[in-house]
């Protein structure tokens, strides 16, 4: 997909139905993000000129894969991709709840700023992933550019071993990570080719079990 300026049709093509109001909020979020990024370096500056493809649309592609799930848990939320984008897209959905976990204080402050600014159905957990409540309910667990797949599975085990699914962005080295994971875990897997970035995938994982 080529670089774009964040048109409504681009979001709809990737995420499904998106209202004009939500599209406007996404634009406002990007502007606020760029202001914070100049000071706190939320993401690499080299990716900012193509922020819609590299970050917004890359996050939005998770929505159709979730099959209408409303309860999300984003691990290591960092700058809010995909967690904040998902929260914005679900803001008009009754019963939606997105949990963002981020231990870095500056990044957690940014997440809280966006949640408050747009009234998102979101709670920010400013703590380590290992320290969050394992009984927190989630239908989907996400993580993007956080850690290797074996480590992700360890962190997400409390949810993926029950009814939740994992939707994890991975780059071209994902095959090796899958091979390493298979030495420790058993799980059901669907590989979704990224609709945004070549040589990237979204791994859908469920029914996680230790070997």
N, C-alpha and C positions, 0 to 999 in steps of 0.2 A: 504494500500500500504506500502510495506517495504521500509526501508531507502535505498537510492541509491546514486550514485556519480554524478548524473546529466547527464546521457547518453541521446543522441539525441532521441532515441526511446521512452524514458519516457516522454519527452516534447511533442513529436508528438502524443503520445497516449492520452495526456490530452488536448492539445491545437489545434491539427490539424497540417497542414503543417507548418514546421519550417525549414528554410534554415540552412545549416551548418555554414554560416557566423553569422547568428543571434544566433545560439546555442553557437558559440564561444564567442560572446558578452555577452551572459548570464553568461558564466563561468567567464569572465573578471569582469563583474559587481559584482558577488558574492565575488570575491577576493578583489575588492575595498571596498565592503560593510564590509567585515570582518576586514579590516584595520581600517575603520572608527569606527566600533562597539567597538573595543578595547578601544577607547578613549571617544566616546560620548554615549555609551550604547543605540544604536538605537533600539535593541530588547533584550529580556532576554537572557543572556548567555547560559542558559540551552537549548534553542531551536537552537543554532547555529550549533551543530554537525549534525543535521538533517535539515539543511537549505533548501535543495532542496525540500523535502516533505512539511515541515511545512510552508515555505514561498514562494518559487518559483513556485512549482507545484500547491500549493493551490491558488495562484494568477492566474496562467495560465489557470485554469479550467473555468475562466469567458469568455474566447474568444469564445468558441462554443455557449455559452448561449446568446451572444450578436447578433447573426444572421448577422454578417458582419458589425456591426456598426463601424464607424470610428471616431466619436466625443465623447470623454469620459471626464468625470469630476470626479475626485477622491477627496473625502472630508476627511480632516484630514490625509493627505498622510503619515506623520510620516517618516518611514524608506523606503518608496517606494513600499510597498506591499498593494494592487496590482498595484498601478499606474505605477511605473517604469517598472515592468515586462510587463504590457500591452503595454507600450510605446515601449519597445524593440521588442516585438512580432509584433507590427504594423509598425516598422520603414521602411519597404519596401513597405508599402501600400500607394499609392498615395491618398492625401487628408486626411490622418490621422492627428488628433490633440488630444492630451491628456493634460488636465489641472489638475495640482496638487495644492491642497490648504493646506498649512501648516504654522501655525503662529509661531512655535518654530524656532528661528533663526538658531540654529545649525543644525537642521534637514532640514530646507529649504536650507542651504548652501550645505549640502550633496546632496540633490535632484538636485540643480543647477550644482554641480560638475559632477554628472552622466549624466545629460542632455547634458552638454557641451562636456564631454569626448567622448560620442558616437553619437553626433549629432542627438539626438532624436527629434521627432516632438512634442515637449512638452513645455508648459509654466508653470513656478512655480509662484504661487500667495502666497507671504509671508505675509499673513494676516489672520484674523479670517474669518471663513466661513460666518458669518453674514454680513461681509463687502465686499464680492466679488460682482461683477456686476451680477445682477439677469437676465440680458438679454444675458449673455454668452450662446452660443449655445452648447447643448450636447444631444446626443442620448442615452447615458448610464451614470448613476450616480452610483458610487461605494463608499463603505466605509468598512473598516475591523478593528475590535477591536477599534471602535471609541466611541460609546455611545449606549444607549438603542434604540430599534426600534422606540418608540414614538418620541424620540428626533431626530432620523435620518429622520423620515418623515417630521418633522417640518423644518429641515434644507434643505431638498431636495424638498420641496413643489413647489418652483418656476419652477422646471423642470419636476417633476413627475405629476404635475397637467396639463401638456400639452402633449407632444408626447414622452418624454423620459421614459425609464424604469430604475428601480433601481435594482442593483444586490448587495445584502448585505450578507456577511459572518456572520453566526450566529452559536452559540454552542448549547448545549443540552437544555438550558433554553428558546429557542426561542418561544415555545408554550405560555408561560406566557407573553412574550413581544407582541405576536400577539393578545392575549386576551386583554391586556391593550390598544393596538393600536386601536382595534375595537371599543373602547368606544369614540374615538375622530375622527376616520377616516373611510372612505370607500375606498376600492381599490381592484383591481384584483390581485390575488396571485397565483404563482406557486412555490411549494417547490421542490428544486432540492437537492437530497442527494449528499453530498460531495463525490467526487471520491478519495479524499485524506485522510480525517480524519473521523473516525467513530463518530457517534452522532453529526455530524455537517451538516449544510445545507447552500445552497445559496438561499436566498429568492428573487424571481423575482417579482417586484411590478410595477404596472402601473395604469394609470387613477385614481390618488389620488384625493380624495375630502374630504373636512371637513364636519363633521356632523352638 
